[in-house]
């Protein structure tokens, strides 16, 4: 299959694209998309890298799997296309922003507006079979995205990593805490949020405080 990422990522990821596991992964993905409905659409698989250039990256949010319902996934973790009903986790993200920053709840669930400001919205697995959560896990995507996280840690400085839930927190071992900022909390899913592990984390104001302290522009969440 054909794929493209923003030119700024080429130097960082070019050797990864050439590795046998990644070539096999692309064959698998092409076969899956050829056999039946998968998400996101092929042109959006690498949307996280195309909306957030490497030079502009300053915040990294790590998700697990794309949404597997119709018209939901758009290649950015937790994000849905404009006009699509907000999934429960996104609802809770927006509710925390309301509480944390006093912002009105947005009608548009498309988080491209965050990505375009330097927020890398990275799922661990970038594709999924329709209506089958986790169906493309353990095929090579996690090796690729773990490498992305590790390379960001090694090559960049002062990034803010937001690790929500047990799965994302495990990625902390890939990040150098002496070079970057790591904020953790429970997952915004209803199960976690209703148990008191999400609301009140103030990750959005805390992220902006860190960015401003380091002379960088705050995110308009």
C-alpha positions in Angstrom: 0.0 0.0 0.0 1.1 3.6 -0.5 1.5 5.9 2.5 3.0 9.2 3.2 4.0 11.2 6.3 5.0 14.9 6.6 8.6 15.5 5.3 9.8 16.4 8.7 9.4 12.9 10.0 11.3 11.2 7.1 14.8 11.4 8.7 13.5 10.1 12.0 11.5 7.2 10.6 13.0 6.4 7.3 15.1 3.4 8.5 12.0 2.1 10.3 10.0 2.1 7.1 12.6 -0.1 5.5 12.6 -2.8 8.2 11.1 -6.2 7.3 8.5 -6.0 10.1 7.2 -2.7 8.8 7.1 -4.0 5.2 5.2 -7.1 6.4 2.8 -4.8 8.4 2.0 -2.8 5.3 1.2 -6.0 3.4 -1.1 -7.1 6.2 -2.8 -3.7 6.3 -3.3 -3.6 2.5 -4.8 -7.1 2.6 -7.1 -6.2 5.5 -8.4 -3.1 3.7 -8.8 -5.2 0.5 -10.9 -7.9 2.3 -13.3 -5.7 4.2 -14.1 -2.5 6.0 -11.3 -1.1 8.1 -10.8 2.2 9.9 -9.6 4.9 9.5 -9.7 5.4 5.7 -6.3 4.6 4.2 -5.5 8.3 3.6 -5.9 9.0 7.3 -3.8 6.1 8.7 -0.8 8.4 9.3 -2.8 11.5 10.0 -1.1 12.0 13.4 2.2 12.6 11.5 0.7 14.7 8.8 -1.1 17.2 11.0 1.7 17.5 13.5 5.1 18.1 12.0 8.2 16.9 14.0 9.5 20.5 14.4 6.2 21.7 15.8 5.6 18.8 18.2 5.4 19.8 21.8 2.7 17.5 23.4 2.2 13.8 22.9 -1.1 12.0 23.8 -1.0 8.2 23.5 -4.1 6.2 22.8 -4.5 2.5 22.2 -6.7 1.6 19.2 -8.7 3.5 16.6 -12.5 3.7 17.0 -14.0 0.8 15.2 -17.5 2.2 14.5 -18.7 3.8 11.2 -17.2 7.1 10.4 -15.6 7.6 13.8 -11.8 7.1 13.4 -9.9 9.8 11.6 -6.3 8.8 12.4 -5.9 10.9 15.5 -6.3 9.3 18.9 -9.6 10.2 20.7 -10.7 12.3 17.7 -13.7 11.9 15.5 -14.7 13.6 12.3 -16.8 16.7 12.5 -20.5 15.9 12.8 -19.9 12.5 14.4 -21.3 11.9 17.8 -18.7 12.1 20.5 -17.6 8.8 22.0 -17.7 8.6 25.9 -14.0 9.1 26.3 -14.0 12.2 24.2 -17.0 13.5 26.1 -15.1 13.1 29.4 -12.0 14.8 27.9 -14.1 17.8 26.9 -15.8 17.8 30.3 -12.4 18.0 32.0 -11.4 20.9 29.7 -14.6 22.6 30.7 -13.8 22.2 34.4 -10.1 22.9 34.1 -10.1 25.8 31.8 -13.6 27.2 31.9 -14.1 26.5 28.1 -17.5 25.8 26.6 -18.0 22.2 25.5 -17.2 22.1 21.8 -19.6 20.7 19.2 -16.8 19.6 16.9 -15.0 16.4 18.1 -12.3 16.7 15.4 -9.0 17.2 17.2 -7.1 18.3 14.1 -7.2 21.7 15.7 -5.0 20.3 18.5 -2.7 18.4 16.1 -2.1 21.5 14.0 -0.8 23.3 17.1 1.8 20.6 17.9 -0.1 17.9 19.7 0.8 14.4 18.4 -2.3 12.3 18.8 -0.8 8.9 18.5 -2.6 5.6 18.8 -0.4 2.5 19.6 -2.2 0.7 16.8 -3.1 2.8 13.7 -5.7 0.6 12.1 -8.6 -1.7 13.0 -11.2 -3.9 11.4 -14.7 -2.5 11.5 -16.6 -3.5 14.7 -13.7 -5.6 15.9 -11.7 -3.8 18.6 -8.1 -4.8 18.8 -8.2 -6.7 15.5 -5.0 -5.2 14.2 -3.0 -5.4 17.5 0.2 -7.5 17.6 0.8 -7.2 13.9 3.7 -4.7 14.1 2.0 -1.4 14.8 3.0 -1.4 18.5 6.7 -1.9 17.6 6.5 1.0 15.2 4.7 3.4 17.5 7.0 2.4 20.5 9.9 3.3 18.3 8.3 6.7 17.5 8.0 7.4 21.2 11.5 6.4 21.9 12.9 8.4 19.1 11.0 11.4 20.2 12.4 11.0 23.7 16.0 10.7 22.4 15.9 13.4 19.7 13.7 16.0 21.2 13.6 18.0 24.5 10.9 19.4 26.7 7.9 17.4 25.3 4.9 16.9 27.5 3.6 13.3 27.4 0.1 12.8 28.6 -0.3 9.1 29.6 -4.0 8.3 30.4 -4.8 4.8 31.7 -2.8 1.7 32.4 -1.9 1.0 28.8 -0.5 4.4 28.1 1.4 4.6 31.5 3.4 1.6 30.4 4.9 3.8 27.7 6.7 5.8 30.4 9.6 3.4 30.2 10.3 4.6 26.7 10.6 8.3 27.8 13.5 10.0 29.4 12.0 11.9 32.4 15.1 14.1 32.7 14.5 15.5 29.2 10.7 15.5 29.1 7.5 16.0 31.2 5.3 13.0 31.9 1.7 13.6 33.3 -0.3 10.5 34.2 -3.9 9.9 35.2 -6.7 7.4 34.8 -8.2 6.9 31.4 -11.1 9.2 30.3 -13.3 6.2 29.6 -16.5 6.1 31.8 -15.3 3.1 33.8 -12.2 4.9 34.9 -13.6 8.4 35.1 -16.6 7.4 37.2 -14.3 5.8 39.7 -12.6 9.2 40.2 -9.4 8.5 38.2 -9.9 11.1 35.5 -11.7 14.2 36.5 -9.7 16.9 38.2 -6.3 15.9 36.7 -6.0 19.4 35.2 -3.7 18.0 32.5 -4.7 20.7 30.1 -3.9 23.7 32.3 -0.8 21.9 33.6 0.5 21.3 30.1 0.0 24.9 29.2 1.9 26.0 32.3 4.8 23.8 31.3 4.9 25.1 27.8 4.7 28.7 28.8 7.4 28.2 31.4 9.6 26.9 28.6 8.9 29.8 26.3 6.5 27.9 24.1 3.0 28.8 23.0 0.2 27.3 25.0 -2.3 25.0 23.3 -5.8 26.4 22.6 -7.6 23.3 23.8 
